[in-house]
Amino acid sequence: MMRKEYLAREEAAVIGGIRITPIVRILVRYTEIKGVWSFYAGKLPVYLIISSGDGERAYSITGQEVSIQQVISDCLVLAAGFEG
């Protein structure tokens, strides 16, 4: 079974001067058994980045505040797993 997974930034929504940007985990799995291909793809929310006049804040999907650096780090670690 082959598996690819990465984080992606979705289109932001602006509500009352506050910009909400979702970060999602995209997962694609596929396999071939006796000439028959099977695929699965899913998109799950992971983080929300909230931008306003007060600056930027990031929250995990469970509501816990995390640093913007943590979001960037998660993206880089996941990307490094697929290099080469």
CYANA upper distance limits for C-alpha pairs under 8 A (distance plus 0.5 A):
  1 MET  CA     29 ARG  CA      7.43
  1 MET  CA     30 TYR  CA      6.37
  1 MET  CA     31 THR  CA      5.14
  1 MET  CA     32 GLU  CA      8.12
  2 MET  CA     29 ARG  CA      6.16
  2 MET  CA     30 TYR  CA      5.86
  2 MET  CA     31 THR  CA      6.58
  3 ARG  CA     27 LEU  CA      7.81
  3 ARG  CA     28 VAL  CA      6.25
  3 ARG  CA     29 ARG  CA      4.96
  3 ARG  CA     30 TYR  CA      7.09
  4 LYS  CA     27 LEU  CA      6.36
  4 LYS  CA     28 VAL  CA      5.69
  4 LYS  CA     29 ARG  CA      6.96
  4 LYS  CA     82 PHE  CA      8.48
  5 GLU  CA     25 ARG  CA      7.45
  5 GLU  CA     26 ILE  CA      6.06
  5 GLU  CA     27 LEU  CA      4.94
  5 GLU  CA     28 VAL  CA      6.81
  5 GLU  CA     78 LEU  CA      8.12
  6 TYR  CA     25 ARG  CA      6.17
  6 TYR  CA     26 ILE  CA      5.93
  6 TYR  CA     27 LEU  CA      7.27
  6 TYR  CA     75 CYS  CA      7.93
  6 TYR  CA     78 LEU  CA      6.69
  6 TYR  CA     79 ALA  CA      7.19
  7 LEU  CA     23 ILE  CA      7.11
  7 LEU  CA     24 VAL  CA      5.99
  7 LEU  CA     25 ARG  CA      4.97
  7 LEU  CA     26 ILE  CA      6.60
  7 LEU  CA     75 CYS  CA      6.43
  7 LEU  CA     78 LEU  CA      8.01
  8 ALA  CA     23 ILE  CA      6.13
  8 ALA  CA     24 VAL  CA      5.91
  8 ALA  CA     25 ARG  CA      6.98
  8 ALA  CA     26 ILE  CA      7.71
  9 ARG  CA     21 THR  CA      7.54
  9 ARG  CA     22 PRO  CA      6.60
  9 ARG  CA     23 ILE  CA      5.12
  9 ARG  CA     24 VAL  CA      6.95
 10 GLU  CA     21 THR  CA      7.01
 10 GLU  CA     22 PRO  CA      6.00
 10 GLU  CA     23 ILE  CA      6.58
 10 GLU  CA     24 VAL  CA      7.58
 11 GLU  CA     21 THR  CA      7.01
 11 GLU  CA     22 PRO  CA      7.84
 12 ALA  CA     19 ARG  CA      6.89
 12 ALA  CA     20 ILE  CA      5.91
 12 ALA  CA     21 THR  CA      4.78
 12 ALA  CA     22 PRO  CA      7.30
 13 ALA  CA     19 ARG  CA      6.19
 13 ALA  CA     20 ILE  CA      5.75
 13 ALA  CA     21 THR  CA      7.06
 14 VAL  CA     18 ILE  CA      5.96
 14 VAL  CA     19 ARG  CA      4.85
 14 VAL  CA     20 ILE  CA      6.74
 15 ILE  CA     19 ARG  CA      6.95
 15 ILE  CA     20 ILE  CA      8.29
 17 GLY  CA     52 SER  CA      7.17
 18 ILE  CA     50 ILE  CA      7.38
 18 ILE  CA     51 SER  CA      6.31
 18 ILE  CA     52 SER  CA      5.40
 18 ILE  CA     53 GLY  CA      8.45
 19 ARG  CA     49 ILE  CA      8.47
 19 ARG  CA     50 ILE  CA      6.27
 19 ARG  CA     51 SER  CA      5.48
 19 ARG  CA     52 SER  CA      6.93
 20 ILE  CA     48 LEU  CA      7.10
 20 ILE  CA     49 ILE  CA      6.28
 20 ILE  CA     50 ILE  CA      5.30
 20 ILE  CA     51 SER  CA      7.03
 21 THR  CA     48 LEU  CA      6.15
 21 THR  CA     49 ILE  CA      5.54
 21 THR  CA     50 ILE  CA      7.02
 22 PRO  CA     45 PRO  CA      7.38
 22 PRO  CA     46 VAL  CA      8.12
 22 PRO  CA     47 TYR  CA      6.42
 22 PRO  CA     48 LEU  CA      5.06
 22 PRO  CA     49 ILE  CA      6.83
 23 ILE  CA     45 PRO  CA      6.68
 23 ILE  CA     46 VAL  CA      6.25
 23 ILE  CA     47 TYR  CA      5.48
 23 ILE  CA     48 LEU  CA      6.55
 23 ILE  CA     49 ILE  CA      8.12
 24 VAL  CA     43 LYS  CA      6.83
 24 VAL  CA     44 LEU  CA      5.90
 24 VAL  CA     45 PRO  CA      4.80
 24 VAL  CA     46 VAL  CA      5.67
 24 VAL  CA     47 TYR  CA      7.37
 25 ARG  CA     43 LYS  CA      6.16
 25 ARG  CA     44 LEU  CA      5.70
 25 ARG  CA     45 PRO  CA      6.74
 25 ARG  CA     46 VAL  CA      6.81
 26 ILE  CA     41 ALA  CA      7.85
 26 ILE  CA     42 GLY  CA      6.35
 26 ILE  CA     43 LYS  CA      5.09
 26 ILE  CA     44 LEU  CA      7.09
 27 LEU  CA     40 TYR  CA      8.49
 27 LEU  CA     41 ALA  CA      6.04
 27 LEU  CA     42 GLY  CA      5.81
 27 LEU  CA     43 LYS  CA      6.95
 28 VAL  CA     39 PHE  CA      7.88
 28 VAL  CA     40 TYR  CA      6.24
 28 VAL  CA     41 ALA  CA      4.88
 28 VAL  CA     42 GLY  CA      7.16
 29 ARG  CA     39 PHE  CA      6.29
 29 ARG  CA     40 TYR  CA      5.63
 29 ARG  CA     41 ALA  CA      6.86
 30 TYR  CA     37 TRP  CA      7.61
 30 TYR  CA     38 SER  CA      6.00
 30 TYR  CA     39 PHE  CA      4.89
 30 TYR  CA     40 TYR  CA      6.80
 31 THR  CA     37 TRP  CA      6.25
 31 THR  CA     38 SER  CA      5.94
 31 THR  CA     39 PHE  CA      7.30
 32 GLU  CA     36 VAL  CA      5.91
 32 GLU  CA     37 TRP  CA      4.90
 32 GLU  CA     38 SER  CA      6.84
 33 ILE  CA     37 TRP  CA      7.06
 45 PRO  CA     61 ILE  CA      7.00
 46 VAL  CA     60 SER  CA      6.40
 46 VAL  CA     61 ILE  CA      5.70
 47 TYR  CA     58 ALA  CA      7.20
 47 TYR  CA     59 TYR  CA      6.00
 47 TYR  CA     60 SER  CA      4.92
 47 TYR  CA     61 ILE  CA      5.78
 47 TYR  CA     71 VAL  CA      8.07
 48 LEU  CA     58 ALA  CA      6.16
 48 LEU  CA     59 TYR  CA      5.76
 48 LEU  CA     60 SER  CA      6.97
 48 LEU  CA     61 ILE  CA      7.42
 49 ILE  CA     56 GLU  CA      7.31
 49 ILE  CA     57 ARG  CA      6.23
 49 ILE  CA     58 ALA  CA      4.87
 49 ILE  CA     59 TYR  CA      6.97
 49 ILE  CA     68 ILE  CA      8.49
 50 ILE  CA     56 GLU  CA      6.09
 50 ILE  CA     57 ARG  CA      5.73
 50 ILE  CA     58 ALA  CA      6.64
 51 SER  CA     55 GLY  CA      6.24
 51 SER  CA     56 GLU  CA      4.91
 51 SER  CA     57 ARG  CA      7.08
 52 SER  CA     56 GLU  CA      6.98
 56 GLU  CA     68 ILE  CA      8.28
 57 ARG  CA     65 GLU  CA      7.89
 57 ARG  CA     66 VAL  CA      8.12
 57 ARG  CA     67 SER  CA      7.54
 57 ARG  CA     68 ILE  CA      7.23
 58 ALA  CA     65 GLU  CA      6.37
 58 ALA  CA     66 VAL  CA      5.94
 58 ALA  CA     67 SER  CA      6.51
 58 ALA  CA     68 ILE  CA      6.26
 58 ALA  CA     71 VAL  CA      8.17
 59 TYR  CA     63 GLY  CA      6.12
 59 TYR  CA     64 GLN  CA      5.94
 59 TYR  CA     65 GLU  CA      4.81
 59 TYR  CA     66 VAL  CA      5.91
 59 TYR  CA     67 SER  CA      8.49
 60 SER  CA     64 GLN  CA      5.86
 60 SER  CA     65 GLU  CA      6.85
 60 SER  CA     66 VAL  CA      7.09
 66 VAL  CA     70 GLN  CA      7.02
 66 VAL  CA     71 VAL  CA      8.10
 67 SER  CA     71 VAL  CA      7.28
 68 ILE  CA     72 ILE  CA      6.88
 69 GLN  CA     73 SER  CA      6.46
 70 GLN  CA     74 ASP  CA      6.59
 71 VAL  CA     75 CYS  CA      6.86
 72 ILE  CA     76 LEU  CA      6.78
 73 SER  CA     77 VAL  CA      6.59
 74 ASP  CA     78 LEU  CA      6.65
 75 CYS  CA     79 ALA  CA      6.65
 76 LEU  CA     80 ALA  CA      6.56
 77 VAL  CA     81 GLY  CA      7.10
 78 LEU  CA     82 PHE  CA      7.78
 79 ALA  CA     83 GLU  CA      7.34
